[in-house]
Amino acid sequence: MLTINPPMLDDVLAARERIADLALRTPLIPLSIENAPAPIYLKLENLQPIGSFKLRGAANAMMAAGSGALTRGVLTASAGNMAQGVAWTARRLGVPCTVLVPDRAPEIKLAAIERLGARVVKLPFEEWWQTLVTHRVPRDLGRFIHPVCDRAVIAGNGTIGLEILEDLPDVETIVVPYGGGGLSCGIGTAVKALRPQVKLLACEVETATPLTTSLAAGMPAQTAHVPSFVDGIGAPSLLEEMWPMVRRLIDGAVVVSLAEVAAAIRLLVERAHVVAEGAGAASVAAALAGRAGTGPIVCVVSGGNLDREKLVAILAGEVPGVSTHRDGAPVAAATKTNA
């Protein structure tokens, strides 16, 4: 099994200095709604220059590597947001960038990657996922920046945790969307070192729950994976090298439905004037459903890169790409695949 040397608090503090001129310190704002189950605050990573927290980890990994290591350029494997983070930083540093993307990646994210000057290479989803599992990529295309399992990427993500604790010292629970674990483990590295009593919950969507399944099994596990409009989280399995950090830093998992995520997106637009993608709204959906405690709760709105057509459908009261089985349960319309 591949292993990661986990970052420490000093790595997160160094990352904050390293990326200070590249990534924004995003605001933490209250979500003011009636009958909320707890005081809820939004950490607005959708306001980063690329619309996602991924800029933090990408920038830190590339800056930490140094210019000498980037002479052949950089390569990443991403459905969109990490690709944009790497491409944006590569353009700032003047180095070429190649991105391996799954064939079902959202068009809005692919267009953004190409606008940033990166070369896009599409792969079938299963083949693309294996690049994340095995780290086997064409090394002649540049230095590989893994979107999750990279010490410097995780440390860069951890800078969000520093900001949350500084802006809301009495936070009780932080809810983080769970894709591969790089965001939650980064935040957890900072938070558990400085305020170990703060509860860290990872949020998954019903169409793919590798973390929930793994926590129940006590070991990394595979799960059914159904593609949906919530494309930033949900995977066929837990990345094994993340398991030691996940088990140490994350206090529990919360699962939300596609309908709850869509409702949270609508509420954020209508009441907070915030556009969140599905993954970014999942944490808010968990808090609104009362599954994150009594607060104060911080929901990490991890990104805001949502296709226009999907946003229009959601604002019209629909759940994009969902059909209904005979038992009345909403499920993603795409065919279920097992990893």
Summary of the structure (lengths in Angstrom):
residues: 339
radius of gyration: 18.3
end to end distance: 17.7
largest distance: 58.8
contacts: 1295
relative contact order: 0.16
helix: 43%
strand: 18%
